[in-house]
Amino acid sequence: MGRRIHDSLIPARFLSTMGYLIAASLVYFSKDDNIRSSLAATYSTSEYDTKDSEITAAITLVVTCLAIQILSMLSGYTLFMVQLNAIHVLLNAIGAILTCWFILDSWHVTSFWYLFTFFSLLPLALEISYMLNMMCCNIQS
């Protein structure tokens, strides 16, 4: 009859993760505005390079975390865990929206580290802990 929320979670997880991955990739191409907003009116080349390397490292970590989440999802270990999928959809969707806002409003470079922590590292830590529980303790969903 009607579709249950469970039937929509897997496609929603994939789409929200891919949306966040695209948004994080876009930060790389628009990082100059964010770097300039993080610096004083007069800045040196070394200060610019420091902020550039900082945001490049953050972007790399976000993309790496998302790539691991996608590979983990495609491996099937946690694909049918409803609570985990719901958390992933929520965090990745919020992360994608805030990342787009980060680009559009030229936020300070440091704020991207907060986005990384709450919306990339936290879901990855949950994913790894669920996978370890399933592999080590033979817990089923």
Residue pairs with C-beta under 8 A, 6 or more apart in sequence:
6 82
9 82
9 85
9 86
9 89
10 79
10 80
10 85
12 85
12 89
13 73
13 85
13 88
13 89
13 92
14 70
14 73
16 88
16 89
16 92
16 93
16 96
17 66
17 69
17 70
17 73
17 88
17 92
18 70
19 92
19 93
19 96
20 66
20 92
20 93
20 95
20 96
20 99
20 119
20 120
21 63
21 66
21 67
21 70
22 96
23 95
23 96
23 99
23 100
23 103
24 59
24 62
24 63
24 66
24 99
24 120
25 59
25 63
26 99
26 100
26 103
27 34
27 55
27 59
27 99
27 102
27 103
27 112
28 56
28 59
30 103
31 52
31 55
31 56
31 59
33 103
33 106
34 55
34 102
34 103
34 106
34 107
34 108
34 109
34 112
35 48
35 51
35 52
35 55
35 109
36 106
37 106
37 107
37 108
38 51
38 108
38 109
38 110
39 47
39 48
39 51
51 109
54 109
54 110
55 109
55 112
58 109
58 112
58 113
58 116
59 112
61 116
61 120
61 121
62 112
62 115
62 116
62 120
65 116
65 120
65 121
65 123
65 124
66 92
66 120
68 124
68 127
69 88
69 92
69 123
69 124
69 127
72 78
72 127
72 128
72 131
73 79
73 88
77 130
77 131
77 134
77 135
78 84
78 85
78 127
78 130
78 131
78 134
78 141
79 85
80 141
81 130
81 141
82 141
84 126
84 127
84 130
87 123
87 126
88 123
88 126
88 127
91 118
91 119
91 122
91 123
92 119
92 123
94 119
95 115
95 118
95 119
95 120
98 115
98 119
99 115
99 119
101 107
102 111
102 112
102 115
133 139
134 140
134 141
